[in-house]
Each structure stands twice: as structure tokens, then as C-alpha cells.
Amino acid sequence: MTDFAATKAMFDLPEGVIYLDGNSLGPLPRAAGNRVGEMMAKEWGQMLITGWNKAGWMALPTGLGDRIGRLIGAEPGTVVTGDTLSIKVYQAVASALELCPNRKVVLSDSGNFPSDLYMVDGLLRSLGPEYELRVVAPEDVASHITEDVAVLMLTEVDYRSGRLHDMKALTELAHANGTVTVWDLAHSAGAIPVDLSGCNADFAVGCTYKYLNGGPGAPAFIYVAPRLADRARPALSGWLGHEAPFAFDLDYRPGSGIERMRVGTPPILQMTALSAAMDIWDRAEMADVRAISIELTELFIARVEASCPELELASPRDPNQRGSQVSFRFAEGYAAMQALIARGVIGDFRAPDIMRFGFTPLYIDEQDVEGAVDILADIMGNRLWDAPEYKVRQRVT
């Protein structure tokens, strides 16, 4: 069993703050500062460029990939970290399209994170006018998986509502129609159990700065199923995805397996911070995380609905149909969230009217939930959100 009291002590959480926004940016692992400082002083400072060999920097992307892979049901050697999530979305969809050369449609849904749609739209515009990005309502995805669809690209957990797609069922339906799948796990990895291997997923991507607590700008990851690893051509033919980067050939030859999905130079400082976060995750079992997450979100919903009738639940009521976040609708949701933040309860806002709260058992417990709801009830009951300073929109919401 995971010792969540022990994991909570491993985070540097500000005193007096209840942090319910780990679904947007995870908090700082206590060990990360020293870990990065030591890396800078002892490795970068003393080893200089020899750190690529002596300190093992070049192996970090796949080493971290395997540690993340344990949390998402990926086979060893099928996940690599690096670059950003947008880059990995582009990379995965481009490679998936090439596996279906006679099809021109990418299917997604209107609940997908907009950046994913932007990246695919840009890719398809470059490929030509015969390509189509087809966006349907989340509940209509299954009925639109037809034999003209090359790629099904979905975010498993909806970033606004937390609604959860059935990865296994949709992947099976896609394969029955000859469609390749790309799953975005940005709100899944570290939030819910994921079984990429068991679901027979083709490609998956995700970020590490949310539930995985790698820090702002932490690298993304990409998964490629073993059966496709040596067939998928990397559309972004980066130097470090080459079979022999230091041969300095002018012609690109993709590396073997997941190595070919490497693109740019690994961000070693960020990966060092991520490794400190993964030390905490190495102590956790996803089944335990999910069980406590459901308990916390169920308690939060019950308490909020009992004390804040102005708020409307925007997340699925069935905990098995949502991720590890809860969203409520309120016309003045932005102002209410700013009032909450001013009182030390940090969630976030998503347009047009969503107040969003993330629950990570690694550092959130029942006492935190009770305290957050008490403050929210005071803000709503006494209309404390209705103050001019809370209605001034910041650049980041």
C-alpha cells in the first residue's frame, strides 16, 4: 500500500495553502532543488561537456521514459522523454498518418485540448487540401470512426470537465476500421491507471509538469507500441533520433525502436528535476492513487453541492467516468476562483465558466478537502467573489 502521508511530506507546499491545481502544474518536490543544484555544481560545473558520458545525461530520456511507462502500462523501452507536448502530438500524428497512406482524415473531438487541434490542423495544412481534421462531440466519437479515418486522436481525460474516454473500447473500434490511435495522456499520467499495452494503443503522448510534478517546462513523453516502433517514420528527423548521431552523416537514418522518436537535445536541468519527482512516484501504486482520488473527489462534490447551491457540477457524476479532477460551473467562476486563491485555496478557471479543481493523493488529503470547501462556502455564501479586484483578468487563468 502506498504511504500517502510519507509522499505528502516529500513536497514543498507553502504553509497555509491548499493546492488543488496539480492538474495544471504539480508542486515542487522537496528534493528537486538540491538535486538540480548538485547536478549543476558537480556535473555541469565539474564535468563540463564530459557529463554527457560521465553523468549519463544521454540516457536520461529513455531512463525517465521507463519510469513513466510503469505508470501508464507501457512496455519497457517504449517511452522516451524530451521536447514539448505539442511537438510530440505533431510527431505522433504525422507518423500515424504515414501508416495509413490511402486515408486523409484525422478524427478528434471538441473536448480535446485546443493545442492538440492546432498542431494537427497545421500539419494537415502542410500536407495538402485533401487532408481533413474532423472534430465531433465527445459522445459522438464512436459513431464517426469509419473506414476513411486514418488517425483517431483523443485526449483521454477532458481538460475542462474531467470526462473520461474509454480507451480500450475506442481503440478496439478504431482497429476494427483500420484506424491508428494517438492518445494524449496529459490529464491521465499520474492521475488514473492507464494500460497502453493492455488496450493495444498505437501511440500516446503526455506531459510531465502536471500530475507527475516535473516543474514548469518539464519535458513531454511519447509512446510507440512495440509492433510499430521500427515501422513508424519520425516526421521530425532530429539529430538525436538518428541511428548514429555522432557519425555526422548527411543522410538521416532513424534509430531503432523508441530512440528514433528523440528530436532535440535533452533538457538536462528539467530532466534532473523530473527525476526527483519520479523518486516519489516510484513509491506509489496507481491503483492506490486512483482509490484515494475517488474518495477525495466524491467527498468534495458532496460537500460543495450541500453548501454551495450556486455551483453546478460540470464533471461526470460517476467517478468511473471522470479523471482526478472536479469542475463546477458558475457564471462568475473567474472572480470566485480569484477570491479562493486569495484565501489560499488554489484551483484554476477555464473559459467560459468552469472552476476546476485537481486532486492528487500524493499531497492532498481529506483534511485539505474539508478546509477547501469551508473556504469556498464562505466565499459563495457571502458573495465575497463580488469585488472589483477579483474580476480583473490575468494573463494566465
N, C-alpha and C positions, 0 to 999 in steps of 0.2 A: 504493500500500500504506500502511496505517495504521502510523505510528511509535509503537508502544506504550511504548517507553522514554521518549519525549517526553511522552506523555499521563500516564504514571505520575508524572513529575516535576511535573505540574500539580496534584497533590493533596497536601494537608497531612496526611500519615499519621503517627501517633505513632511515635516511634522504638521499636523492639523489638516492634511489634505486627504480626501477620499478620491482615489483616481479611478474613474470609470471610462477612460478613453484609451485603454491599451489596444483597442481595435483600430486605433489611428496611429498612435506612437507608444510603444511599450516604454516603461520606466527604466531607469538606469540600474543595471546590476552592480552591486557594491564592488565587485572585483574588477569591473571593467576599467576604471580609471587607473588603478595600479598596473593592470595587465598591459594597457596601451602605453603607459609611461615607461614600464620596463622594456617593452618592445622598442620604443623609440631610443631609449638610452643604451640598452645592451645589444640590440640587433642593428637597427638603423645606425645608431651612433657609433658603435664599435666595429661592426662587421661591414658597414657600408654596402657596396653592391654585392659583396660575397654572401650577404644574408639570403639571397635567392637560393643558394645551395646550402649554406651552413645552418640557417634557421628554418629551412624548409618552406619558404614563402610560396614557391611554385606549386607545392602540393596542397596548399590551403583550400583552393576552390573545390577539389573533389573530396578532401577530408571533411570539410564542413558539409558538403553535399550528402555524404553518407550519414552524418549525424542528423541532418534534417530529414533524410529519407526514412529513418526509423519512425518518425512522427507521421509520415504520410503514406506509409505502406508501400514504399518503393524498394525494389531490389537493390542490393549493394552494387555500386558502380553505375548507377543510372541517373544520378542527380549531380549537377555542378552549379556552383555559385559564381556570381560576377555580373557586372553591368547593372542595368536598372530593369524594373518590371516591364516598362514599355518596350525596351529593347528585346526582352525575352518573349513578349507577346508577338512582336513582329517576326522574330526568328522562328518561333514555333509555327505560326500560321503560314509563313512562307514555305517552310519545309513540308508542312502538311499538304499544302496546295500542290506541290510538285509530285506528291504521291498519288494524286488524282488528276492527271493531266487533261482528261477529257471533260472535266467539270469546272464550272466557273462561279459557283455560289458559295459564299460563307454565310452560315446561319448563326444568328445570335439573338439576344432578347433585350427588351427595353429596360430591364433591370440591371443590365451589365454596367460595369464602371465605364463612364464615358471615355476615359483614356484608351481603354481597350478598343472601343469602337473607332476612335480617332486613328489609332495606329493601323487598324485593318483597312479603314477607308483610304488612308494614304497609300498603303501597299497596293490595294486593288486599282487605284487610280494610276499608279505607275505601271501596272501590268497591262492595262488597256480597258477600253469602254465595254468590252464583252463580259467583264467581271462584275459581280453584284454582291453587295453586303445586304443581306435580307434580315431585317430586325422585326421580331414579332413580340407579342406579350409573353411574359414568362410562362403563363399557364397554357399557352398555345404551342410551345416549342415542339412537343412530341408529334403533333399533327402536321408539322411543317418539315419534319425530317423525311425527305423524299429522295428519289434516286438521282436528282440533279444537284444535290448538295454535296460539295466536296469536303467542307470542313464545318463541324459544329464547334463553335467557340462560346463557352459559357463560364461565368463566374459562379462557383458552386454555392456560395453564400452571398445573397444580395446585400450590397454595402449599405443600403438605406434601411431596409426592413428586417434583414436577417433571415429572410425566407431561404429555405434550403432546397436545392435541386437534388433529385435522385440520380446520383452519378452512375450507379450500376445500371439502372433501367434505361437511362437515356443513352449510355454508351452501347448497351446491347442493341437498342433500336437503331442507333447510328450504324453500327457494324452490319446489321442486317440489310441496310440500304447502301452499303459500300462507302459510308462516310467516315472520315477520320476525325477524332475528337481532340480538342485542346481545352483543358480545364484550368481556369485561373483560381488558385488557392489562396489569394491574398487574405481572405477572411476565414479560411479553413485551417491553414497550417498553424498548429498550436492552439486552435480553438475547439476543433471537433476531431474525432478519429476519422482518418482518411485511409482508404485501401486502394491505392492506384493499381497495384498488381492484381488484387482480387477482383477489381472492377474491369480489368483488361483495358485500362485507359491507354491512349496512344501518346499524347503529350500533356504535360502540365507545367505551369509556371506559378511563381508566387514571390512575395517579398518577405523580408526578414525584420523589418522595423516595427511591425505591428505586434502580434502576439508572441513572436519569437524574441523581441526585445533587443534587437541588434543595434538600435540607435538610429537617429535621423540620417538618411542617406545610405543605410546599410544595404549590402548587395542583394540582388534578386537571385532566384534559382530557376533552373529548368530541368524537367524530367523528360526522358525519351524511353519508351518501352524497349526492352532488350531486342525484341524481334524487329525493331525499326532502327536501332542505334547505328548500324553500319549501312543502312539504306538512305536515311534522311540526309539530304544535302543541306549543309548550312548556307543559307542565303547570305548571311553576313560572314564573309570568309575572312575572319580575323587572324592576325599573326599567330596568336596562341592556340587557335584551333587547327593549325597546320600540323601535319604528320611529324615534321621535323623543323620547328621554328628556327633553330639556330643553324640550319643548313643554308638559310637565306636564299632559297630557291625563288626564282621569279614566277614560277607556276605554282598555283595552290593545289595542295593535295590534302584532303581532310584527314584529321587524325582518326584513330579508332574509337568506336563507342561514343560515350558521352563527352570525351575530350574534344571532339570536333565542334561542340557547342560553346566552347570558350571563344571569346571575341577579343576584348581588350585586356590591358594589364590589370591584374587583380588589385583591388583597393586594400592593401595590406593593413593599414590602420583600422579601417572599418571591419575587416575580417577578424582582426585581433579582438576588437570589442565584441563581435558576434560570438567568438569562441568562448568568451566569458559567460555570455548569456546561455550558450549551449551547455555549459557545465551545469547550469541549473536544470535545463531541460533533460539532461542525462539522468537526473534523479526522479523524473516524473514519468508516469504511465498515462497515456492518453485516455484510457478507459476511466481512470480515477478523475482526471481533469474534467471529462465530459459529465460524469455523475455529479460532481460538486457544482459544475457550471449550471446544470439544470436545476439543482436545488436553489442556487442563488437567484437565477432569473425568475423562477416560479415565485419565490418569496418577494422579489422586487415588484413583479406585476401585481400580485395580490395586495401588497401594501399600498402601492401607488393608486390602484383603482379604488381602494377603500378610502383613501384620504385626499385624492386629487381628481374629483369628478370632471374637471375641465379637460383633462387629458384623455385622448383616445388611443387605444393600443393600435399600433401600425404593424406590429410583428405578428407572425402566426401564433395563435394561442397554444397549439400543440407543441410542446418543447422538442418533439422529434422532427418537427418541420422547420426549425429555425437553428441558427448558429449560436454563438455565445454572446449575442448582443440583444438588446431590447430597445425598440423605438416607440415613441409616443408622438402623436400629432397634437399640435397646439398652434393656433393662428399666430400667436406672439411667441413662438418657440425660440426664436433667436434671443429676444430680450430675456426670456425666462432662463435660458442657458447661461447668459452672461451674469444674471443675478446668482445662479447656482455657483458659477466659477468664483464669483466674488466672495462667496461663503465657504469656499474650499472644497466644493464638490465639482470635479472636472469631468464633464462629458463633452459632446460636441453637437453641432447643428448641421443639418443637411437640407438644402432648399427643396421645396418651398416652406415646409412647416414641420420638419422632423427633428425631434430631440432624441439623440442617440446615446446609448449607454452600453459600454462593453464590460464583460465580467470575466476576469481571469483568476481562477482559483490559486494560481501560484502566489498571488499577493492580495487578493480580495477575499474577505470572509463575511460571515453573517452579520457581525457587528458593523462592518462597513456598510452593508446594505441597509440595515436599520437606521444608521446615522444619516445616510444619504437621503432616505425617504423622509425622515423627520424634517430635514432642512428644506427639501422640495415642497413638502406640505405647508410649511410656514410661508415660503415664497408665494405659492399659489393661493393659499387661503387668505393672505393679507395683501395680495396684489403687489408684492414688493418688486416684481418684474417691471411694473409700470412706472419706470423712472427714465428720464431722458438719456442718462449715461449708458443705460443697457440697450438702447436702440441704435446706437452708433455702430455701423457695420465695420468690423475689422477686415483686413485683407484675407486672413485665414479664419474660417468659421468652424 
